[in-house]
Amino acid sequence: MEFKAYRNGQQYKVIITDAEGNSIESEVVSIIAEEMELAFTAQPVSYAGIVNDTVEFTAPATGNGLVYQWYYSTDDGAIWQKSYSPGYDTAVLQPILRAYRDGQQYRCEVTDVFGNKITSEAAVMTVRSSEVTIVAQPENVEYGALSQLYTFKVEAEGDNLSYQWQYSADGGETWKDSYNDGYNTAELKVRLYAYRSGYLYRCMVTSGVSNSVITEAAVLKLQPASVKIVKEPVNRGVMAQKTVDIHVEAEGMDLTYQWYRNMATTDAATGETVYKWQKTYLGGYDTDTMSFVANAARCGEYRCVITDGSGALVYSKVIKVSLIDKELVLLSQPEDVEVERRGTVTFTCEADGIDVKYQWFASSDEGETWVETYMDGYNTNELTFTATAARTAKLYKCVITDVGNNVVETEAVSATMK
């Protein structure tokens, strides 16, 4: 039988009965507790550590039928409340060191079987702090792309560090806690939307719960709008089942392309045929040059939408792809000539196609660069000029186009003076 305080002084006897109903009784005995002095053999010791440590406060005692109850205080001992951390009813209490428990006091109350009561000294649980040193500051993002994810990083030294990132939408006048991914770590991840362009970000780094340092502010900005078309696409005519290229040239940062086609659809309300621009997925639809095999079904109007990293966009000219029934063919090449000084030089070529046009070019650097020439016949199939030292030092070629803006070029030729 376990001895309990309320049993102190109780008397006991046993009655024994046989099968015929005869019984005898034992002598009466009493339970008398031998009183021991109620006293602590050790006091709880204060603890300083890092967040999430398991702390042990110990308050062993001597006495009869001891009952333990731990208490804690959050106001420097003015008010004490029962603790329910592991071991709250034993001689060893094992609370977890949380940031919000920094500075809490703990003590143990022990009661013996006789109702005597003693209270231990108070021990304090604190989060250990140290000096904080910022080793690397977060860096600016000044040329960000729309909808891209960017990371701000801080490197710091110190004990028991915690992090809280903040942002400012008004140039640093006011700051708010950020809750983007990683807001309570050394790395904050922020997706760049238009409304966030110009936001500032900084991090408060804390050692323990007391020593804090704030980093420098880093800016998150969209790159300036920079997209500009420098060469528009042109109308194209091509024979059926031949490959046609539609090309646009643009300048800007982080450019993306999307080609569209003006497609006929039926209006659900009126039943009439209407045209709407829809994305096309022909070859190269997301580059500066779209290529596809021409047929009647693919003829029509096309344009390209070009977007830069800031989200700014431009639309190219609308061009038309159509079928033609004659292919542009180069029939004859010009040939090198040898001529007397001040003699007449004539270069001739011939092409067949629809609405054929000629343009002669000259090069002074062995064909590295070409410029249009405007000597006699520059826009015909026959270029003519008087031989001079300057003119015979150049190369010449003819660029020929047809109604569908198809292009063929002749070989480069030269004139040599005898």
C-alpha positions in Angstrom: 0.0 0.0 0.0 1.4 3.4 -1.0 1.7 5.9 1.8 -0.3 9.0 1.3 -0.4 12.1 3.5 -4.1 11.7 4.4 -3.3 8.2 5.7 -1.0 9.4 8.4 -2.4 8.2 11.8 -4.9 5.8 10.3 -5.5 2.4 12.1 -5.8 -0.9 10.5 -6.9 -4.5 11.4 -7.7 -7.6 9.5 -10.7 -10.0 10.0 -10.3 -13.6 8.9 -13.3 -15.8 8.3 -13.4 -19.6 7.5 -15.8 -21.6 5.4 -18.1 -22.3 8.4 -18.4 -18.6 9.3 -16.0 -18.6 12.1 -13.8 -15.4 12.3 -11.0 -13.9 14.2 -9.5 -10.4 14.2 -6.0 -9.2 14.3 -4.6 -6.6 16.6 -5.0 -2.9 15.6 -2.0 -1.2 14.0 -1.4 2.4 13.1 0.5 4.2 10.3 2.6 6.9 11.7 4.9 8.8 9.4 8.4 9.4 10.6 8.6 13.1 10.0 11.6 14.3 8.0 12.7 17.8 7.6 11.3 19.4 4.4 14.3 21.1 2.7 15.9 21.7 -0.7 19.1 20.0 -1.4 19.8 22.2 -4.4 18.4 25.4 -5.9 17.6 25.9 -9.6 20.3 27.7 -11.5 19.7 30.5 -14.1 20.3 29.6 -17.7 21.4 31.6 -20.8 21.3 29.9 -24.2 20.0 30.0 -27.7 16.4 29.8 -28.9 15.0 26.3 -28.9 17.4 25.0 -26.3 15.9 22.6 -23.8 16.5 24.0 -20.4 16.7 22.1 -17.1 15.8 23.7 -13.8 16.4 21.4 -10.8 15.1 21.7 -7.3 15.5 18.4 -5.4 14.2 18.2 -1.8 14.0 15.9 1.2 10.8 15.2 3.2 7.8 13.0 3.4 5.5 12.3 0.5 6.7 15.3 -1.6 4.6 17.0 -4.2 6.3 19.4 -6.7 4.7 22.2 -8.6 6.7 24.6 -10.8 5.7 28.2 -11.4 6.9 31.0 -13.8 6.7 34.8 -13.8 6.9 37.2 -16.8 6.9 40.4 -14.7 10.0 40.0 -12.6 8.3 38.0 -9.9 5.2 40.2 -9.3 2.8 37.4 -10.4 3.5 33.7 -10.6 1.6 31.2 -12.7 1.6 27.4 -12.8 4.0 26.0 -15.4 3.0 23.0 -17.5 6.3 22.5 -19.3 7.6 18.9 -19.1 8.5 17.9 -15.5 6.2 20.6 -14.0 5.2 18.2 -11.2 8.7 16.7 -10.6 12.0 18.0 -9.2 13.3 18.7 -12.8 11.5 21.2 -15.1 12.4 21.1 -18.8 11.0 24.2 -20.6 12.0 25.1 -24.2 13.8 28.4 -24.5 11.6 30.5 -26.9 12.3 34.1 -27.8 9.1 35.2 -26.0 10.3 33.5 -22.8 13.4 35.6 -22.6 13.8 36.8 -19.1 11.1 34.6 -17.5 11.7 33.4 -13.9 11.0 29.9 -12.6 10.7 28.5 -9.1 9.4 25.4 -7.5 7.0 24.9 -4.6 7.3 21.6 -2.7 4.7 20.3 -0.2 5.1 17.3 2.2 2.7 14.9 3.6 2.1 17.0 6.7 1.2 20.1 4.7 4.5 21.8 5.1 5.4 23.9 2.1 8.7 25.5 0.9 9.5 27.6 -2.2 12.8 27.5 -4.1 14.8 30.5 -5.2 13.9 31.9 -8.6 16.0 31.1 -11.6 16.0 33.2 -14.8 15.9 31.9 -18.4 17.5 34.3 -21.0 18.3 34.2 -24.6 22.0 34.8 -25.1 23.0 37.8 -27.2 26.2 39.0 -28.8 27.4 41.8 -31.0 26.1 41.6 -34.6 28.4 42.3 -37.5 27.1 42.7 -41.1 29.6 41.0 -43.4 27.8 41.5 -46.8 25.0 43.9 -47.5 22.0 43.2 -49.8 22.7 44.4 -53.4 20.6 46.6 -55.7 18.5 45.2 -58.6 18.4 48.1 -61.0 17.7 46.4 -64.3 15.1 43.8 -63.3 12.8 42.0 -65.7 9.0 42.0 -65.2 7.7 39.0 -63.3 11.2 37.6 -62.5 12.1 36.4 -59.0 15.0 38.2 -57.4 16.9 37.4 -54.2 18.3 39.8 -51.6 21.0 38.4 -49.4 22.6 39.4 -46.1 25.6 37.8 -44.4 26.0 38.5 -40.7 28.1 37.2 -37.8 26.9 36.8 -34.2 25.3 34.3 -31.8 21.7 33.1 -32.1 20.9 35.3 -35.1 17.3 36.0 -36.3 16.2 37.9 -39.4 13.3 40.2 -40.4 13.2 41.8 -43.8 11.4 45.1 -44.3 10.3 47.1 -47.3 9.6 50.7 -48.1 7.3 51.9 -50.8 8.0 55.6 -50.2 11.8 55.9 -50.6 12.6 55.0 -47.1 10.3 57.3 -45.3 8.3 54.4 -43.7 9.1 50.7 -43.4 6.9 47.7 -43.0 7.7 44.0 -42.3 7.9 41.9 -45.5 6.3 38.5 -45.7 7.7 37.4 -49.0 9.5 34.0 -49.2 12.4 34.0 -46.8 11.3 37.1 -44.9 12.7 35.6 -41.6 15.9 34.1 -43.2 19.2 35.6 -44.6 17.7 35.5 -48.1 14.5 37.3 -49.2 12.9 36.3 -52.6 10.7 39.0 -54.3 8.9 38.7 -57.6 9.2 42.0 -59.6 5.8 43.4 -60.5 5.4 46.8 -61.9 4.0 48.3 -58.7 7.1 47.1 -56.8 9.5 48.9 -59.1 11.4 51.4 -56.8 10.7 49.5 -53.6 13.5 49.4 -51.0 14.4 46.3 -49.0 16.5 46.0 -45.8 17.0 43.4 -43.1 17.0 43.7 -39.3 19.4 41.1 -37.9 19.1 40.4 -34.2 21.4 38.4 -31.8 19.2 36.8 -29.2 16.3 39.2 -28.6 18.2 42.4 -27.8 21.1 43.3 -30.0 19.9 44.4 -33.5 21.6 45.8 -36.6 19.8 47.0 -39.8 21.4 46.6 -43.2 21.7 49.2 -45.8 18.6 49.5 -48.1 18.7 47.8 -51.6 16.4 48.9 -54.4 14.3 46.7 -56.7 13.7 48.5 -60.1 12.5 47.5 -63.5 15.0 48.2 -66.3 14.0 51.4 -68.2 11.8 50.8 -71.2 14.1 50.4 -74.2 12.4 48.5 -76.9 12.5 50.1 -80.4 11.9 48.6 -83.8 14.8 49.5 -86.2 13.7 47.5 -89.2 10.1 46.7 -89.9 8.9 43.4 -91.6 7.9 43.8 -95.2 5.1 42.3 -97.4 6.1 38.9 -98.9 5.0 37.1 -101.9 6.1 33.6 -102.4 5.3 30.6 -104.6 3.2 27.8 -103.0 5.2 25.2 -101.0 8.2 27.5 -100.8 9.6 28.7 -97.5 8.9 32.3 -96.6 10.8 34.3 -93.9 9.2 37.3 -92.0 11.8 39.3 -90.2 11.8 42.2 -87.7 14.8 43.9 -86.1 14.5 45.6 -82.7 16.7 47.1 -80.0 16.3 46.8 -76.2 17.1 44.7 -73.2 15.8 41.2 -72.6 13.6 41.3 -75.7 10.9 38.7 -76.3 8.9 38.2 -79.5 5.4 36.9 -80.3 4.0 36.8 -83.9 0.3 37.2 -84.4 -2.0 36.6 -87.4 -5.2 38.4 -88.3 -7.7 35.5 -88.3 -11.2 35.4 -89.5 -13.7 34.3 -86.9 -17.5 34.2 -86.7 -19.2 36.7 -84.2 -21.4 34.6 -81.9 -24.0 37.3 -81.6 -24.4 38.4 -85.2 -23.0 35.5 -87.2 -20.9 37.9 -89.2 -17.2 37.3 -90.1 -14.8 39.4 -88.0 -11.1 39.5 -87.9 -9.1 39.2 -84.6 -5.4 39.1 -83.9 -4.4 35.7 -82.5 -1.1 34.2 -81.6 0.5 32.0 -84.3 2.8 29.1 -83.5 4.5 28.7 -86.9 8.2 28.1 -86.9 10.1 30.9 -85.1 6.9 32.5 -83.7 8.8 33.6 -80.6 11.9 34.9 -82.4 12.7 37.9 -84.6 12.2 35.7 -87.7 9.2 33.5 -88.5 9.6 30.9 -91.2 7.0 28.6 -92.7 6.0 26.8 -95.9 3.6 29.0 -97.8 0.2 27.8 -98.9 -3.2 29.4 -99.5 -4.4 28.7 -95.9 -1.4 30.6 -94.5 -1.7 33.7 -96.6 -2.9 36.8 -94.7 -1.8 39.6 -92.4 0.9 39.2 -89.7 2.6 41.4 -87.1 5.0 41.0 -84.2 4.6 42.2 -80.6 8.0 42.8 -79.0 8.4 43.2 -75.3 11.4 44.2 -73.2 12.4 43.2 -69.7 10.5 46.2 -68.2 7.3 45.1 -69.7 7.2 47.8 -72.4 6.1 46.6 -75.8 5.8 47.8 -79.4 3.9 46.5 -82.4 5.5 46.0 -85.7 3.9 47.1 -89.0 1.2 44.8 -90.4 2.5 42.9 -93.4 0.8 40.6 -95.9 1.9 37.2 -97.1 0.5 36.2 -100.5 1.1 33.7 -103.2 2.7 34.6 -106.5 3.0 32.4 -109.6 6.5 33.1 -110.7 9.7 32.6 -108.7 12.5 35.2 -108.8 15.4 33.6 -110.7 18.9 35.0 -111.5 19.5 34.3 -115.2 23.0 35.8 -115.6 25.9 37.1 -113.5 28.0 40.2 -114.2 31.6 39.5 -115.1 34.9 41.1 -114.3 36.2 43.5 -116.9 39.6 44.9 -118.0 39.5 48.4 -119.4 41.7 51.3 -120.5 42.0 54.3 -118.1 39.0 56.6 -118.6 37.4 53.8 -120.6 33.7 52.7 -120.0 32.9 49.9 -117.6 29.7 48.0 -118.0 28.4 45.3 -115.6 25.3 43.4 -116.7 23.0 40.9 -115.1 19.6 39.5 -115.8 16.8 38.1 -113.6 13.3 36.8 -114.2 10.3 37.3 -111.9 7.3 39.6 -111.3 8.0 43.3 -111.2 11.8 42.8 -110.9 13.8 45.7 -109.5 17.6 46.2 -109.5 19.9 48.1 -107.2 23.7 48.1 -107.6 26.0 48.3 -104.6 29.8 49.1 -104.2 32.3 48.0 -101.6 35.6 49.7 -100.7 36.7 47.0 -98.2 36.7 43.8 -100.2 33.1 43.1 -99.5 33.0 43.7 -95.8 30.5 46.5 -96.1 28.3 47.6 -99.1 26.7 50.9 -100.0 24.3 51.8 -102.7 25.9 53.4 -105.8 24.1 55.9 -108.0 26.2 55.8 -111.2 24.4 55.4 -114.5 22.0 52.4 -114.5 22.3 51.9 -110.8 18.6 50.8 -110.7 18.6 48.7 -113.9 20.2 45.5 -114.9 23.2 47.4 -116.4 25.6 49.5 -114.4 27.9 51.9 -116.4 30.7 54.2 -115.3 34.0 55.7 -116.5 37.1 53.9 -115.2 39.2 55.8 -112.6 41.6 54.6 -110.0 39.1 55.2 -107.2 36.3 53.3 -109.0 38.4 50.4 -110.2 39.5 49.8 -106.6 36.0 48.8 -105.6 33.9 45.7 -105.9 30.3 45.8 -107.3 27.2 43.6 -107.0 23.5 43.9 -107.8 20.7 43.2 -105.4 17.5 42.2 -107.2 14.0 42.1 -105.7 10.5 41.2 -107.0 6.9 42.0 -106.1 7.0 39.7 -103.2 10.2 41.2 -101.7 12.1 38.1 -102.5 15.8 38.9 -103.0 18.7 37.5 -105.0 22.2 38.9 -105.2 24.8 38.6 -107.9 28.4 37.7 -107.3 30.8 40.5 -106.6 32.8 41.7 -109.7 35.6 44.2 -110.3 37.1 46.4 -113.1 40.8 46.4 -113.7 42.6 49.1 -115.7 45.2 48.0 -118.2 
